[in-house]
């Protein structure tokens, strides 16, 4: 990316800025030890711990809810999430015993690149062709001082195992690793040339709004600039809010529909017993047992509920197919609306159990009325 290309990118619609990557950006580090006593005890008892270390770029900021920001802090400082969990997670839905991020402020965390190797990709040219390769650099142990904690939110980059460092710290980590590996900015190796020439580095483009990422991506691709196809941005706040609204609304509608169905079936069962009192009395008069009459009424109810189940299933399948086809060709956020067929099958099985069991429960509730009907009621109108 020469100066002319970078200038074109800056002048592209919706582009706020562009920054070269001079250090690490997002790498996995093992946590070796900490000066926080409780956290250290957990490290010793729970085994391996790791964290993704993110660096800030250019004028990128990260606000904190306690302590200091990285702007106010020297090199080799970090901020941690308000709910920190650097251990192995077997089930994402389980309740995690988080480490209180605020309790780590003022303490140190000793980290070292995972697998004792820092991996970094670099680009060089051979006959005007760009070649991208991974560089395996020796890992160095660093003691990071925790100066603040940021609010853990699903709508931003980062997570319960993500630590943030400044751009200067990120640059130092990469510089130290390259130097330890024997590379310098003035040597004639391809790595040395890449290190010195920032136009060969990965660049990060800041777009003004998430909705405009696609148009910027297309514009840069038209310039023959190679772009990553996934942006570094968490789920939008509007998506989380809409999800909460739909979740509460769906729970309310499911409960309301279930209660309405139960009430309707109970009412229809009671009415059937009242209106068909003479028919039931006649059946008893000719030798039918209560269990046989109960089975007949239950099968009659099942015929009605199964008809509704079949119609509902067909409508649901059609809506799901159309919805999935519509969202499958859209961007990442829209693909969150795709309905998994495995989940659909589970919900369908639950619905089947409901239409089978609820009528049975309703019949059992009305059983005492069935027992009270006598053969003499066959003469009642």
N, C-alpha and C positions, 0 to 999 in steps of 0.2 A: 504494500500500500504506500505509494509515493505521495508526495505533498499534493500533487494535482488530484489524485484519486480521493485523498482524504478531504480535500476542499469540496469536491463534488458531493461526497457523502454528507458533509456538514450542510450543504445547500439543498439537500433533498427535503421535500416536504415532510413535516412531522418529526424530523430528526432534531433532537435537542443538543447532542454532543457526541463525541467519539473519543475513546481513550485506548491507548496501547497497554497491553499487559506486560508489565516489567517484572512481576514476581509471580508467586503462586496465586491461584484464584479460589479453587475449591478442592482440597486434598484431604484424604483420610489419614488421621494420625492416631496412634495409640497413646492412651494416657498412662504414664508410668507411675506417677505418684502425685500427691498434693499435700499442701501444708494444713489443709482443713482436716481435723482429726476424725470427724464422723464420716466424711467422704473417703478418707484413707482407709478406714475400717471396712467400708463397703467395697473398695477396690480390692482389698485383700480377701474378702469373703466371697464376692461375686465373680471374681476372676477377671478375664480380659475386659477392658473398657476402651472405647474409641470415640472419636469425635471428628466431624467434618469441620475443617478450618476454612472459613471464608475470609477473603480480603476485600476491603473497600477499594474502589477505583476512582481516581480523579476526584471530583467534588461530591462523590457519593457519601451519604450520611446514614448513621444508624442511631436513633434516639434511644435513651435509656430511661427506665422507670426508677432506678436507684443507682447511686454512685456517679461516676464521671463518664463522659463520652470518650471515644478514641481521639477526638480532636484535641482534648486537653491532656492526653497521656503520652508518655515517651514510648520509644520503641520497645518491643517485647511485652506489650500489655494486651489485654483482651477483654471482651465482654461476653457474658454467657447468657443463655435464656433464663427467664424467670422460673421455668420448670425444666430442670436439666436431667436428662437420662441418657448417659453414654454407654449403657450396657446392652447386651443382646436382647432383642424383643422377639419372642416366639409368636405372640398373638397381638396384633395391632389393637384389638378390641379390649384387651385386658386393662385393668386399672393399674397403672404403673406407679411405683413408689418413687416419685421424683425427688431429686436433690434440689433443695431450695437455692436458687441461683443467688439470691441476695446474701445468703450466709457465706458465700465464697468470696465476696468483695474484700479486697485486702489480702487475700490468700494467693498462693501460687499453684499453678498446675504444670507439671512437667510432661512434655509431649515429645513424641518421636514419630517420624513418618512410618506408616504401616508397612509391615514386612521388611523393615530396615532399609527401605529404598524409596527415594523420592522420584516419582515419574513425572516427566515434563515433555510435552511435544514441542518440536521446533521444525522450522521450514528452511530449506535451502534450495538453490537452483542448480539444475544440471541441464545444460543446453537449452536455456530459457524455459525449462519445465520445472514447476514447483514440486518438491518432494517433501512429504510430511513424515516424520519419524518420532518415535518415543525415545526419550533420553532417560537412562537409568542412572540416577545420581545417588551418592551415599547419603544416608539419613544422619542428621545431626540432632542431638537432644537439646531441647529448649525449655527454659523455665519461664512461663508466661504469668504475669501478674494480673489477676482479675481486678479490673477497676470499676466495672459496672455490670448491670444486668438489663437485658432488653425484654420487652413483653413478648411472650411466645404467642404468635397469631398464625392461623392457617392461611391468612390472606397475604402474607409476605414471604419472601425467600427466607430460608432458614428452617430450623426445626428444633425438637427437644435434644438433638445431639449435635447442634451447630454452634460453633464458637466464631466470633468475628475478631479480626485483627486489622490494624491499619495498613495502608498501602506501603508505608516505609518498612514495617515489620515483614510483610510478604516479600518485598524486594530483597531484604536482608537474608531471609531464609533461602531464596533461590540463589543469590550471589554467593553465600557461604557454601552451598552444595556444589555449585559450578567450580568455585575456587578449589574446594577439597578434591574435586575430581580431576583437577589439573588444567582446567580451561581458564583462559584469560581473554579480555576483550581485545588484546593486541596480538593474539597468536593467529596463525594462518589456517587453523582447522575450521571446518564448516560451522561447528558449534560456536567457536569464538567470533566468527564473522556474523553469525545470527545474533549472538548476544549483543554485539556492538550496534547492529543495524536495526533500529526499532521499526522500520518499515516492514520488516519480515516477521514481526511479532503479531500475535493474535490481538485484534482490536474489539472493543465492546461499544456498540452503538446504543445510545439512549433515545427511546421514542417517547413522544409526548403523551400518548394514550395507548392502552392495550389494544383498542380496536384498530389502531393504525399500524400495528406490527406487520400485518400481512402485506399492506401496500408498500411499506418500506423494504420488506424482504424482497418483494418482486422488483422494486426499483434497483436495489443493489445487485440482484441477480442479473438484471439487464445490463449492468455495468461490468459483468463478468467477475464480480466479487463473490467469493465463496462464503456463504452464510450458513450458520447453524440453523437447523429447522425447528428448534425448540427454544423459546425465550426463557430467560432467567427471571421468572415472575411467578409468584404463587397465585392461588385462586383469588379472583376479585371479590371485594367485600359485598358487592351486589349479588354475586352468586351465592355467597354464604347466607345473606339475608333472605334471598328467595328460597333457598333450601330450607331454612328454618320455618318460613311461612308455609311452604308446601308440606313439610313434615308434620307440623301441628295441625294443618288443615286436613291432611290425609288421615291422621290418627282420629281426629274428631269425626270425619265422615265415615271411617270404618266402624267406630264405636256406635255412631248414630244409626248406620245401616244395619249393623248386627242387632242392636236393640229393637229397631223397627221391625226387622225380620222375625225376631223371636216373639214380639208382641202380636204381630200379624198371624203367625202360625198358631200361637196359643188361642187367639181369638177365633181363628177359623176352625181349630179343633173343637173348641167349646161350642161354637155355633153348630158344627156338624153333629155333635152329640145331642144338642137340644132339638135341632130340626129333624133329626133322623131317629128320634127316640122310638117311634113305632117300628121302624125297620130293624133296629137293634133288638127290641123286645121280641119281634117275630123270629129273628135268628136264634135267640135264646129259647124260644118256645119249641123250635124244631130240633133242638139239641146242640146248637153251637155253644162252645165254651167261651168264657171271657178272653182267654188267650188267643183263640182263633179270631174272634171279632177284633181284638186289639191288633193282630197281625194284618187283618184286612184294612183297617183304618190307617195303619202305619204305611202300608204299601201304597195306599191312595195318596197319602201326603208325600211320599217319596216321588211319585209320578209327577206331582206338581213342582216340587223343588228341583228335581233333576231336569225338568224341562227348562226352568229358569237358569239352572247351572249351565246347561248346554248352550243356550242362547247367549248368556253372559261370557262364556269361554270363547265362542266364535267372535263376538264383538271385541273382546280384549286382545285376542290373537291378531286380528286385523289392525287394530289401533297400534299395537306394539310393533308389528312388521313395518307399517308405514312410518312410525316415529323413528325406528332404528335406521331405516333407509335414509330418512331425511337428515338425521344427525351424524351418520357415519362418514359423510363427505365434508363435514364442516371442521372448524378449528378445534384445538384440544379442549377448550373449556366447554364447547357445545357437545363434545363427545361424552361429557359426564352425564348427559341425559339419556344415553343409550341404556336400555333395559337388558340386563343379562338374562339369557334364557334359562339358566340354571335357577336363578332367583325366581323367575316367572313360574317355573315348574313347581318350586316349593310352595309359593303362594297359591297356586292352583290346587295342589294337594291339600293345603289347609282349608281352602274354600270347599273342596269335596267333603272333607270331614265335617265341616260346619253344616252343609246341607243334608248330611246323613244323620248326624248326632242330634242337632237341634230339634227336628221333628220327633225324634224318639223321646227326648226330654219332655217336649210339650205333651206327647201322648201319655207319658208317665204321670205328668202333673194332673191330667184330666182322667186318670185311671179310676179315681174314686167315684167320679160321676158315672163312668161306664159300669162299675160294680153295682151301683144303686138301681140301674134300670132293670125292671123285672119283666117276665114274659107277658104279664097282664097289660104292660104298656103297649103291646102290639095293637091294642084296640084304640089307643089314643091318636087323635088327629094332630 
